[in-house]
Amino acid sequence: MKKNFLWILVLFFLGCEGAKFTLAPTKPQESYVQATRKTELVYDNKTQMVLVATHLNAYDEQKYPKEEGEIFLVDVYEGINAKKASVKKGFLENEYALRLANGDTPLEFKPVKKEELEPIMQENATRWGEYYLVRFPMQNKRDRDRLILILSHPQYGENLMSFGFKAKLDAIR
């Protein structure tokens, strides 16, 4: 009996030795998540649109410099109810709109295939979504510190995502 218990104990400790992974995210993963926001448009208690936006300037300042404008990766998923209600397919064709809180509208709205995304973006993208690179005009420091992206639809209303950090810090002080 003692011999069996000893063997089980030895196997238990040997079996646990090979687990050398951590659950902590890498620096790029953490930066990507911190630069990402999610919102939904709900109408008649049904989700019409789910939008996940990543502020790429905040994620990687070298690759996406602020001088090129405010650049977002937008991952869009239309709910089944919205698809049934519309003959047209697609984010832009169904009267959805994006703008910044200061009224700026996109300068560029470029559809992107999932395969074209960077690996970190691919692992965080929904497999059933549409993907767009959206570029807005460059914002001054004050607007950038309080950056808000607004998703709207004439029938379903609007919802906003706050990407600014300055306003939150001021509220704490």
TORNUPA-441966 format. One record per residue: residue in three letters; x, y, z of N, C-alpha, C in turn. Coordinates in pm, whole numbers, plus 50000, padded with zeros to 5 digits. Each point is the difference from the previous one (the first is absolute). Example, Ala and Ser with C-alpha at 12.3 -4.5 7.8 and 13.67 -1.06 7.14 Angstrom:
! residues 2
Ala513194943150780499115011950000500905012050000 Ser499655010549928500825011950006499235010950073 
***
This chain:
! residues 173
Met500824988050000499185012050000500865012650000 Lys501044999850089500905011550006500775001449870 Lys500354988749941500765000149875499165006249887 Asn498744996349991499105005649898499815015050020 Phe499815003950126499845014350030501265007749960 Leu501164994450027501275006549965500125001649849 Trp499654989749924500055000849853499035010649946 Ile498835000550054499015010149958500525014050031 Leu500605001550116500555013050039501155004149906 Val500874990749966501125002749908499465003749862 Leu499054992549949499415003049869499315013550000 Phe499345003450108499325012950009500995011549987 Phe501094999450075500975010949995500765000349868 Leu500284988649941500674999949870499075005049890 Gly498734996950012499035004549900499795015050000 Cys500185006450111499785014550011501225008149958 Glu501144993649987501235007549973500005006649862 Gly499404993749900500085005149864499155012349971 Ala499165004250089499135011649976500795012950020 Lys500515005449890500815012250008499395011049916 Phe498765003150022499355010949928499425009750102 Thr499765012049953499415009950090498695004949940 Leu499155004850085498735005449954500085015049979 Ala501115005950036500165014549982500175003349852 Pro499335010349951500155003749859501365006249973 Thr500434999049874501235006749960499745015049991 Lys501055007849989499855014649993499145004249880 Pro500244994649877499135003849887498544996050021 Gln499764988350059498624995850025499315009350099 Glu500715003850104499435009050100499705013749939 Ser500935004849918499815013049934498814999649905 Tyr499834989049928498894998449906498665000250074 Val499924992650109498764999350077499665013650061 Gln501015007250049499755013150060499525010249896 Ala500344997949873499605009349895498684996049934 Thr499334989950053498784994549939498765003050085 Arg498915003349929498705002450065498924992449921 Lys498914996950068498904992749938498705007250030 Thr499095000149902498685005650022498974992049921 Glu498755001850035498894993449931498895010049978 Leu499274998249891498765007449979498874990150022 Val499155003050098498884991250035498715007549970 Tyr499094993149930498705005949965498934989450023 Asp498935003350069498944990650036500564987750073 Asn500935002450091500654989550078500734989649916 Lys500415003949879500764991049913501265007149954 Thr501104992950003501275005749956500005001249849 Gln500165012249951500035002549857501435000249946 Met500925005050081501385001749955500954998850119 Val501084992749980501094999450097501235005649929 Leu500665009550063501175006249939501145000050101 Val501154994849957501215000150082501015008649925 Ala500445010750064500945009449936501295000550080 Thr501124999649928501325001350061500665012649946 His500395008950089500705012349962501464996349973 Leu500344998349873501314994949964501135009550035 Asn499735013150002501045009650040500434997450144 Ala499054996750087500314997250140500674986450016 Tyr499704990749910500574986650005501465000049957 Asp500325006349887501375000049947500305013549935 Glu500625008950076500255013649953501015000649885 Gln500924990249992500974999949890499334996349868 Lys499194989850002499364995449876498835008949958 Tyr499335006050097498855008649973500225013750064 Pro500875008349941500295013150060498795009349995 Lys499885008550102498845008950010499935010049885 Glu501135002749935500015009349887499194994849881 Glu499804987049993499214994149892498505000250031 Gly499645004850117498615000650041499704989650106 Glu498775000250047499544990350100499544987649925 Ile500694988850022499734987849924499424989450094 Phe498904994049955499324989750078499854987449917 Leu500154988550064499584987449941498614997550055 Val499034998649911498614998150041499564986049959 Asp499534992550097499494986449981498495000850023 Val499224997549895498565002150003499274986749984 Tyr498994998050083499134988549986498555004650008 Glu499264997749892498575003450000499234988450061 Gly499115003150092499174989750062499074993749899 Ile499534988250030499124992649910498725007949970 Asn499515007650097498785007949981500225011149899 Ala501175006350006500325010749905500144994449859 Lys500584988149989500174993949868498664996249939 Lys499074995250082498674996449950499235012349954 Ala500185011150071499255012349970500535007249877 Ser501194996449954500615007249889500284990749883 Val499765005149881500334992549879501505001249974 Lys500555011650031501415002749977500844993750110 Lys501224996249962500934994750099501155009850012 Gly500505001350120501165008450020499745011950089 Phe501045004150066499965010950096499645013249934 Leu500685003549895499805013049935498685000749923 Glu499564988949945498794999949918498725000950083 Asn500094998050129498814999850085499865012250090 Glu500515011249956499825013050067500705001450135 Tyr500924991150033500805001850120501055010649970 Ala500375007550100500995010649980500935000850121 Leu501235004149973500975002650106500435014549991 Arg500195006350115500535013650005500665001950135 Leu500835010250008500595003650129499055009650071 Ala500155001650129499115008650078500075014649955 Asn501135004149942500115013949953499375001849862 Gly499384989549945499315000949871500804995349881 Asp501294997350017500824995349888499504986549950 Thr499924998849867499604987549937501244993449938 Pro499944987149969501174993149947500485005749867 Leu501335001049987500615003649872500104987749912 Glu500164988550063500184987549926499314988850077 Phe499334991349926499304988650057500344988149912 Lys501044992550037500544989549913499664986150053 Pro499244992149921499724986250041501304991850001 Val500134991150097501204991850015499564985650022 Lys500714990649937499734985850023500744995650126 Lys499454990350069500614995350125501434995249977 Glu500264994049885501334994749970501045011249986 Glu499565012149971500905011449983500385006650134 Leu499334996450106500265006050130501294994650061 Glu500605007950088501174995550074499594988450089 Pro500954991150036499644988250082499255003450130 Ile500435010250071499335003550126498575004749974 Met499775006449885498665004649965499134988249958 Gln500604990249929499264988249958499504992050119 Glu500844998550102499584991850114498915006850084 Asn499865013149988498975007250075498765003249917 Ala500054997649870498875003249912498954988950006 Thr498745004049986498934990049995500054993249863 Arg499704987449996500134992749873498835002749905 Trp498935006050049498845002649916499835014949969 Gly500975008150033499865014549984500495005349866 Glu499715012749979500575007649890501075008850063 Tyr501105002449928501115007650055500285012149913 Tyr500285011250065500295012449928501145007450070 Leu500845006449920500945009850053499345013549976 Val499805007550106499305012949991500985010950043 Arg500175009949913500935010950030499255013250010 Phe500195006850111499435013250025501115010449991 Pro499645012849987501035010450001500784999850132 Met501255004749994500825001150120499315009550099 Gln499994996350126499365008050104501055007650080 Asn499625011650049500935007350087500074992750135 Lys500965003950083500244993050126498764999750090 Arg499305011150006498815000750087498924990049954 Asp499714999849869499004990549949500484985650012 Arg501294997849979500584986750008499904994450143 Asp500195008850099499914995750140498574996550041 Arg499045004749923498584997350029499314993549879 Leu500744991749929499544994049875498804990850022 Ile498915002949929498784991950008499554996549859 Leu499794987149976499514995049871498534996750018 Ile499175004849906498554998250010499494991349885 Leu499294989450034499324991449903498555004150000 Ser499445002549881498605004349996499254993549884 His498684999950015499094994949898498715008050016 Pro499365004149888498795008450012498864993550078 Gln499854987049992498914993150070500434994550137 Tyr501224994750009500444993150121500675009150103 Gly500255012649965500625009350094501515000149990 Glu500645004050109501465000949998500584995650134 Asn501284996649994500734996250118501435004749982 Leu500695002450111501345005549987501044991750074 Met501245001649952501164993450060501025010750033 Ser500415000550123500975010050044501414994249994 Phe500865006249921501394995849988500945009550071 Gly499475010950053500845009950067500274996150144 Phe501135004350050500374996950137500095012650086 Lys500205011449939500225012550072498795003650087 Ala498814998849947498805003750075499864991450125 Lys500334987349992499904991150115501025004050107 Leu501205003549958501035004050096499615013050069 Asp499435009549926499585012750059498914997950104 Ala499124990449975498894997450092500514994250132 Ile501104992749996500554993950121500675010450089 Arg500655009849939500765010150077499135009150079 
***
